[in-house]
Amino acid sequence: MTAPIIEGADLVQTLGEGAGQVDALKGVNLALSGGELTLLMGPSGSGKTTLLSVLGCMLTPTKGTVRILGHATTGVRPEGLAELRRRHVGFIFQSYHLFPTLTALENVLLVLDVRGERSAEAVAKARTALITVGLAHKLDSFPRELSGGEQQRVAIARAIVGNASAVLADEPTAALDSENGVAIMKVMVEIAKDPGRAVLVVTHDPRILPFANRIVHIEDGRIVNEERPQAKIA
Amino acid sequence: MVSQALRVIAGAFNGVQAPSRDTAPKGKARPPRRLLPLVFVLASRNLFHDRVRLIATVVGIVFSIILVTVQMGLYLSFSRMVTTMIDHAQADLWIVPRGTKCFEDPSLLDERERFRALAVAGVAEAAPLVIGFAEWRLPHGGATPVFVIGSDKEKPGLQPWNIVAGSIDQLATPDAVAVDESYFGRLGVSRLGDIAEMRRRKARVAVITKGIRSFTTTPYVFTTFDRARGYIGIANNKATYFLVRVTPGSDIETVRRQIADKVKDSEVLTEAEFRERSRAFWLFGTGAGAALFAGALLGIIVGTVIVAQTLYSSTKDHLNEFATLRAIGSSSVYIVKVILWQALLSAIIGFLIAAGIGLLVVKFTADTALPVLMTPGLMAGLFALTLVMCAISAISAILEVMRIDPAMVFTR
């Protein structure tokens, strides 16, 4: 068995202060392997997004350790965490979070730009990523000129253009209609076929269950169940 | 109109197209364009995207810089005007009454001091110069104070310049005086040959100058040394200054020391020292310079606050984008660059407009009593000041983005 891309062990995450303090994660263990599309499901407030933030190096866990490609993030300062995200993690957000004043191509290129890649090769990579998600004809379109599904495709291209080892998606289909949701998940499945890349999708959209290799259920900050159905749609 | 101007400026950045709702036809790919650094593209597009805010920022910068330009231009002009007589005098050294604060200080020296100075080796000439106030009686009645300057043409001294009618030689003719055309109204004269009186002595306009203005608003009247003493009413053995010329090859500092040893009741100043002393008195001894500096400082503060406020609110509006940048792994430096580029672009646009208006102010005040001056050095200084002001203004915005939690992208 190959080593996990991201591994969280005994993760505890306490949020808030004083009387408002809550334990969003209560000792979570989760490892994401390459070539696998994992769904993280659970009710609102169960800790899904917190776990995604911790695994994606956006939050430092109160207790426990996160390893990305074997590198522990414990004690790493915010700039170091940013570098880990820059090098290894691609994010997809429910509301896309595209830059409204940049074109689709520039939005994707931005990920490479923050890594210092500013050559013609970088532009070619960004184009390729957009072509991969089916947006060859929308390279120079601004987000306001794109449909929700197209915007999410740009976000996916942005997540994969840097050859991220882990793609973490937060409710990527929640803002989309059924047809677009399915189309987006098909793209996600394609991305997850890369054995060097793990894909974690936080969702409570039952429509996308058939796309998963693995489904993890979380409730009240704890993983309560895990199943490995045979992915039906690929 | 301002919006259109900003749009033109936006277009001037090659490859940076200010997005608008009507540019970008749907589904049609635009031709590939040369890419500027993306951090610059992002900053400029964010800046030009919200034109109302950009206009507010630019207006703030423009007002601020114009205020500073006018104040500093006046300062520069004033600092030159207060030394204009010293600048136009032909002297290596000035023998001045002890404690003299400025050129216009009408204390007197005894003529014996001149002879003592002339006895010093290396002194070629020590020409007397007299200055003082007199009452100019207008040809058609009434009177006005004037500032009389008396110096002989044959010796190094202080003669009128910028002569537009008559000649220096004519000052040697009986009753001849030189006046500036800008004071014709005050003096009740309008042409060569017009007659007035000072201390019951006739004063005939024999020379007319242009642009010799007094910052005190009292008109200057040039004449010969002896005649000036008569107009002012001082004894024949008195003078205000002695203007020393050293012989070629003599060391000015050595000559100065030797004169100073002989003229105990006087001071011996180099031209630069006298200029500096006059400038210090008028600019700082009277508070005039401090007032001009205070005005300039106020302009800088107002500009900084306005730019800081608009940059901060712009940053707040784009917080989501900055959080996204942080989430995708951008460094703090990258984000700071975006904000600084916005600040610097605002500075450049604001400065260009302010400089244009400033030059108009310079043009329109050129013939006034106190023109606003603009030099390449002042222009460069103002540009640097604008950049620094906008960079400082960016601090609050930078501090705001430094506090961003990238995880906020999940909750928005």
Chai-1 contact restraints between the chains, C-beta under 6 A:
chainA,res_idxA,chainB,res_idxB,connection_type,confidence,min_distance_angstrom,max_distance_angstrom,comment,restraint_id
A,T49,B,F410,contact,1.0,0.0,6.0,A-B,restraint_1
A,S53,B,A407,contact,1.0,0.0,6.0,A-B,restraint_2
A,M58,B,P406,contact,1.0,0.0,6.0,A-B,restraint_3
A,M58,B,A407,contact,1.0,0.0,6.0,A-B,restraint_4
A,L59,B,A407,contact,1.0,0.0,6.0,A-B,restraint_5
A,A82,B,G329,contact,1.0,0.0,6.0,A-B,restraint_6
A,A82,B,S331,contact,1.0,0.0,6.0,A-B,restraint_7
A,R85,B,G329,contact,1.0,0.0,6.0,A-B,restraint_8
A,R86,B,G329,contact,1.0,0.0,6.0,A-B,restraint_9
A,F91,B,A327,contact,1.0,0.0,6.0,A-B,restraint_10
A,F93,B,V409,contact,1.0,0.0,6.0,A-B,restraint_11
A,H97,B,T324,contact,1.0,0.0,6.0,A-B,restraint_12
A,H97,B,V409,contact,1.0,0.0,6.0,A-B,restraint_13
A,F99,B,E321,contact,1.0,0.0,6.0,A-B,restraint_14
A,T101,B,P19,contact,1.0,0.0,6.0,A-B,restraint_15
A,T101,B,R45,contact,1.0,0.0,6.0,A-B,restraint_16
A,T101,B,N46,contact,1.0,0.0,6.0,A-B,restraint_17
A,T101,B,H49,contact,1.0,0.0,6.0,A-B,restraint_18
A,L110,B,L38,contact,1.0,0.0,6.0,A-B,restraint_19
A,V111,B,I328,contact,1.0,0.0,6.0,A-B,restraint_20
A,D113,B,L38,contact,1.0,0.0,6.0,A-B,restraint_21
A,V114,B,S330,contact,1.0,0.0,6.0,A-B,restraint_22
A,V114,B,Y334,contact,1.0,0.0,6.0,A-B,restraint_23
A,L139,B,A29,contact,1.0,0.0,6.0,A-B,restraint_24
A,D140,B,A29,contact,1.0,0.0,6.0,A-B,restraint_25
A,D140,B,R30,contact,1.0,0.0,6.0,A-B,restraint_26
A,F142,B,P19,contact,1.0,0.0,6.0,A-B,restraint_27
A,F142,B,A24,contact,1.0,0.0,6.0,A-B,restraint_28
A,E145,B,A24,contact,1.0,0.0,6.0,A-B,restraint_29
A,E145,B,K26,contact,1.0,0.0,6.0,A-B,restraint_30
A,D170,B,F410,contact,1.0,0.0,6.0,A-B,restraint_31
